[in-house]
Amino acid sequence: MGDSFIQGFPLILLLVGLGFFAGSYGTLVGIGGAVVLTPVLLLLYPQADPQVLTSITMGVVFLNALSGTLAYARQKRIDYRNGIYFAIATIPGTIIGVWTLSYIPQQMFSIIFGIMLLIFSAIIWLRPKTKQPSASSAQSNCVVVDRSGKNFSYNCNRPLGMALSFFVGFIAGLLGIGGGIIHMPMLLYVLHFPVHIATATSHFMLVFTGLTGTLTHATAGTYAQSWQILLWIALGVIPGAQIGAWLSPKIKGLMLVRLLVLALVLAGARLVILGIWG
């Protein structure tokens, strides 16, 4: 991993700054930050083994999710019950997705799915408002009261959410992308979570997927080549995630949706480019 065009102390500063931005943005939107991190790592280390770069981003996603989740836990905006159910449902989907890699042309699938993300981002941009639940606390099957005393009451179709989470895991395993980029739109537009609860809960679920991926890479010995890079990025990610969680309740839901659209565009464009030239 010594083929970067930037060396020494400037590279360290760049990696720490990159981690801070990825941590704050990823936590703010609930997607983990890999969508910001991966394109820059590809530029910095063009000759690196893709598996090594994936191990770095997966480690960053886990650290980002863990730090951000601790902050969101203090705000009491995480729907733990549904989050745990959905996170567990992604695990078999991820395993099947990795197993399917040798049977499905990944480049073609990347292009198709990337185009789908771009189309979806355009739809959200044109119609960004989510369906806000009108049920009272007594009528809702989900109630979250945050630290400020604000009541979020909504209905969640848990079986549907678990089925969709299985699909999210499959896509993540097949394409090697973070599940947050798919889970967030699912929570908002299919299960109709309030925006701020969706952000915090999506981030909580990433702890499970990030830990699973990180342990897998650690067992395979991948971090022997990348632990120093991960260390410098982590120095920025951990405080960045705290900043992102601190900013989240101060930003209107519509702005968070706009930031999510940006992440979808970046992820979709990356998949299409990798599918064509990868």
Secondary structure, DSSP 8 states (H G I E B T S, - for coil): ----SS-HHHHHHHHHHHHHHHHHHHHHHTS-SHHHHHHHHHHH-TTS-HHHHHHHHHHHHHHHHHHHHHHHHHHT---HHHHHHHHHHHHHHHHHHHHHTTTS-HHHHHHHHHHHHHHHHHHHHHS---------TTT-SEEEE-TT--EEEE---HHHHHHHHHHHHHHHHHHT--THHHHHHIIIIIS---HHHHHHHHHHHHHHHHHHHHHHHHHHTGGGTTHHHHHHHHHHHHHHHHHHHHHGGGS-HHHHHHHHHHHHHHHHHHHHHHHHH-
